Amino acid sequence: MKRFRFRQEAALKYRAHLEHLAKLEVAKAQADLARSEKQIVIYKQNYAESARHLAKRAQSGIGAYDYHMHAAYLLGIESHIQSETQNRQQLFNTLRKRQQELAQKMIDKKALEKLKERRKAEYYQMVRQTEQKELDDLTAIKQAGRMAG
């Protein structure tokens, strides 16, 4: 009996490769998003610490120049927070896009796998029918030989 051979095996392997690449892209996008969120937390912590420090120094007396330097530093941190928040939103959108691409690649691969399984089942069903027919024919020939003899 000949083994089943799926003619589109190369296409199936290629789709599996594309799915693997898409999974890597999703993982990279998730890592980038997590890194961005961590950076935002760090910026917010720095801002809170600096604001507390400025408040303490303001209570004990601080010069105008130092006050403006601290205020400018706080504005800079706010700017970084805002910039990183926008970056995080872009990374989130990229992640969603990559997840949708991955889902489509998984569907494409799964469709080809199901086709392979269906054709394999059809092939082996046909082989079983052919073997059964040969056995039936062989039995009929033996019986005809017994009847003639």
Phi, psi and omega in degrees: 000131178287142176285154178290136178232120180270116185293340182257027181299322179296319178295322178296316178297320179296318178294324176295321177296316178297322178296318179298316178298320179295322177296321177296319179296319178297315180298320178295317180295321178295319179295318178298318180295316179297320179298318179295316180296322178295320179295321178297317179299317179298315178299318181294322177295316178299319180297313181297316178298314181294322179294319177296317179299317179296319180296318178296316181292327180292325179292323182271354178103126182220146179286158182299318181298312179298320179298316180293325178294316178294319179296319178295321178297317178297320177297322178297317178295319177301318179298317178296320179298314181296316180297315181291329176295319177294318178298318179300319179297319177295318178295322178297316178297320178297317179300314179299319179297315180296322178295321178294320178297318178298315179301318179294320180293323177295320178296316180300314181294317181297321179298318180290323176296318178295321177299317179299313181296320179295314180294324178296315179297318179297319181298310182291330174295317179295319179297316179298318179295319180296315179296319179296319179296318178297318178296318178298317179297318180296318178296318179296321180293318179297317180293322178294325178291323179289322181290326181283331187265000000 
